[in-house]
Amino acid sequence: MELYESLFIIRPTLSDEETSALIEKMKGTVTKHGANLVRAENWGRKKLAYEIKRERKGTYVYFYFQGPGSTIAELERAYRLEDSIIKFLTVKLEQEPAPPRGAPVATPAAQGATVGGVQ
């Protein structure tokens, strides 16, 4: 099983309830096809770098999951069939992603190693 990241942008015209329902639908697509959804984050409504399908803003959603390659085809098919999703990108990861910003980082001193001969 491989590691994947998927990011998609939802039209800003959807209500919060509709957005939540769409995110749950996409989560279901991932898990239904044999993948383990590790992390799902709603990054909120942000201004787009450029206009996409006549929209200047969009709601960004991030998935991090582990699963077979066949899951990607089904997930991207679901993205294409959903008119409310204006853009998406899925990538296969070579290694674990870096910890999110603000997460504690293990340092040699925190792990009990000596630094400069002093513990």
N, C-alpha and C positions, 0 to 999 in steps of 0.2 A: 504494500500500500504506500502510495506516494503522498507528499504534503503539497497542498495547494492554497493559494490566496485568491480570493475573488472580490472584486470591488464593483459595485453597480450604482448608478445614479437614477433616482426616481424623480419624476416630474414634481415641481413644487405645488402644483394645483391640487394635489391629493390632500385630503384631511389627514389628521394624525391617526385616526382610526383606520382609514384606508391604507395608509402607509404601513402601520403595524400589521395589518392583515396581509399585505403583500410580502412583507419581510417573513412572516410566519409561513406563507405559501412557499417561498424560496427555500427556507430552512427545511420544510417538509420534502421538497424535491431533492435536496442534498442527502438527507437521511434515508429517504425511500430507496435510493439507488446504491445503498451499501456504504456510504461514507460516514465517518464519525466527525461531527461538527465540534471542533475544539473551541472556537471563539466566534461570536457574532456580535458586531458592534454597529450601532446606529450613530454615525458621526454628525448627524444633523444637517440642517439646511445651510448651504454655503453658496457663495457666488462662483459661477463657473469662469474659467480662464477665457473662454470664448463661447459664443452662442451655439447651442446644440438644439436642433429641431425647434427653433424659435423660442428657446428658453434661456434665460440668463442666470437662473439659480437652479439648484437641485439638492435633493436629500441624498447624501452619501451613505452607503451601507457596505460594511466589510465582513467577509467570512474567511475564516481560517479553518481548514479541515483536512482530514486524512482519508483517502479512499482510492478506489480503482479509477483508471483513466476513463472508463465508460461513464462515470458520474459527470465528468466535464461536458461531454456531448449532450447529455440530458439537461444539465443545468443551463447551458448556453442556449439550448433549444427553448427552454422555458423563458429565458430572458428575452429572446427574439419574439416569442408569441405574446408577451405582455407589453401592451402599448404604453403603459405608464413608465417603463424602464427606457431611458433615453440613451444610455451608454453603459458598457460593461467591459471588464477586463479580468481574465483569469490567467494566473501564472503558476507553473510548477516550481516548487522551491527545491534547491539543492541541499539546503541545510535549514536548521531551526532559525526562525526570524529573531532579530534582536529584541530584547525586552522592551515593552512600551515605555514611553517617556514618563519619568517620575517613579519608575520601579527601582527598588534598591538594587545596587550592583555589587556583586561579591568582589571584594578586594583582597589581596594577599593578607593584609593585617586582620581583616574580618574573618579569614579562614584559619587563623592561628599561626600563620607563617611569621618568621622573623623578618623584620625590615631593618637593615643596617645593624644587625647583631642585637637589636633590642626587641623584646617581645611585648 
